[in-house]
Amino acid sequence: MSNQKFKIEIFFPVNKKLKSREYLISPGTTLDYFLKSHDANILCDFRNVKYGVFGKIVNLDYIIKQGDRIEIYHQASQDPKKARIKRAESKKKA
C-alpha cells in the first residue's frame, strides 16, 4: 500500500445549504482522527450528527479510503412527513 496522501471530499450543512471541501489525508486515517486533526468543527456543529460515505451511515472508526465522499448529516429541523403535508395543504389553499 502506498503512503502517498490522497484526496477526499467532505460535505456538510451550513445554514440549510450543502457545502463541501476537499482534503488530502494519509492512508489508514479514521474518520474520528480526521475530524479531530483537521479541526473540522469549524465547518459545522458536529454534536449529535451522523456520518456517512456515499449515503451509507458509518462509525467514527471507519477507515477513510481514496475518493471517499464523507457526508455529515444534521438532524432534521422538523418531521419530513409533517413538512410535506403542510406544504401540500398550503398549495391547496393557494
N, C-alpha and C positions, 0 to 999 in steps of 0.2 A: 504494500500500500504506500502510496506517495505521501510525503509530508508537506506537499505544497498546499497553500491555502486555497480555498475555493469560495465561490460566491453563493450567497443565499439571499432570498428576498423575504422581508417581514412585512406583513400587512396588519394594520391596527386602526381602530376607530378613534377619530378626533372630531368632537362636535357633530356627531351624526354623519360624518363623511369618512370614507375609507382612504387612508394614507399608506404609503409604502416607502421602504428604504432598503438599500442593498448593503450587505456587509461581507467582508472577507473573513473567513474563520478557518481554523485548523481542523484536520480530520480528527474524529473522536470527541468533538465538543458536544456536551449535553445541552439540552435546552435550558436547564437551570443555570449552568455555568455561563452560557451565552448571555442570558438575561442579566445576570449579576455583573459579569465582566464588561459588558458594553453599556452599562448604565442605562439600560433600556427603559427604566421607569420614567425617563424624561419624555418618552414617546407618548405614553398614556398611563392611566391608572391601572396597575396590574393586580390590584387586590380583587379577590373573588371573581376571577375570569378563568376561562378555559382556553386551552391552546390546541391548535390543530395543524396538520400538514396535509395540504391538498384536500381539505374538507373532512379529514378524519381526526377525531379527538386523540391527543397524545398526552402522556405524562411528562413531568419535568425531567425525568431520567432518560427521555428519548434522545438517542444519538443522532445529531443532525447529519444529513447526507448531502452530497453535492447536488445543487439545483433545487433543494427543497424550498417550498413556499410555506413559510411559517405564518400562521394566522392566529390572531388574538381575538377571541370572541368576547364581546361585552354582554352584560345582562340586558335583556330587552327592557325598555322603559315601561312597556305595558304588554299585556297578553296579546299576541298576534291575532288570535281568533276574534277577540273582542274588538280589536282595532279594525279588522276587515269588516265586521258587522257595522260598526259605527260609520265607516266610510261609505258603505253601501246605503245605509239609511240616509246619510246626508246627500247622496247623489239622487235618491228618490225624491227628496224634498225640493231639489233644485230644478 
